[in-house]
Amino acid sequence: MTTLYICIDESRNHTRDRCYSVAGCWCVSSRTDPTNVLTPTKDRLLQLIETHPHTAAQPSELKGAAIHPDTLNDVISFLKESMYDDGTIEQSRQPWSMHVPLGFTIHALNARLATDSIEGLVGPLDAAETVQTIALSTVLSPLFDSTHLDLGSYDEISVVLDAETWTNPAQRVRENIDEQALDIERITFETRDSKSTPGIQLADIAAYSWRRNHTRGDCETAAGLLHDLRFAR
């Protein structure tokens, strides 16, 4: 039994920031618990950060906002190499055309502009949730496009989200899945603690690096490498 895991995290606030980004970290694994997936990769990246000259304190998890931009460049570079040595993810057969065991989807938008534009139609609370729902559906869009994924190369789909703030957007997306495009019984949505879920931590540094490059111009190497790992552009 294999599971396609899509671990999702965001960078900045989905209601007021001029650049809000969401990333999905995709991999296939025979492990049934997402906390046991990508652990070797996470540990290697933490070791790299610990020994990096820009690191002031030993990190306990991968958190983009706590990592120096130059360090993030090296972290993403090392990720692109070390993913091939991770025995917790499928290495020989992936559901996408790229020959890499780890893929990313990333979506960025001006959350303040989007929320203000939608607010007049649905109200302030629904506007914020709508922005999240759009971001979530965008990073999940390859699931509904057979040109990007081989739907027969895995048994189940698990969307793993950080924090309860995703509960309502996830429910909205699930309720509107086109059953002709995807068997609804194959997909589950669950919330996990990012501290114990390596895939969410990788999504965090991807979303942060991408947003940082858009807003400040640094993390250029990280953003370029992440662009290469985006199997749906």
Buried (B, 14 or more C-beta within 10 A) or exposed (E): EBBBBBBBBBBBEBBEBEBBBBBBBBBBBEBEEBBEBBBBBBEBBBEBBEEBEEBEEEBEBBBBEBBBBBBBBBBBBBBBEBBEEBEBBBEEEBBBEEEBBBBBBBBBBBBBEBBBEBBEEEEEEBBBBBBBBBBBBBBBBBBBEEEBBEBEBBEBBBBBBBEEBBEEBBEBBEEEBEEEEBEEEBBBBEBBEBBBBBBBBBBBBBBBBBBBBBBEEBBEBBBBBBEEBBBBE
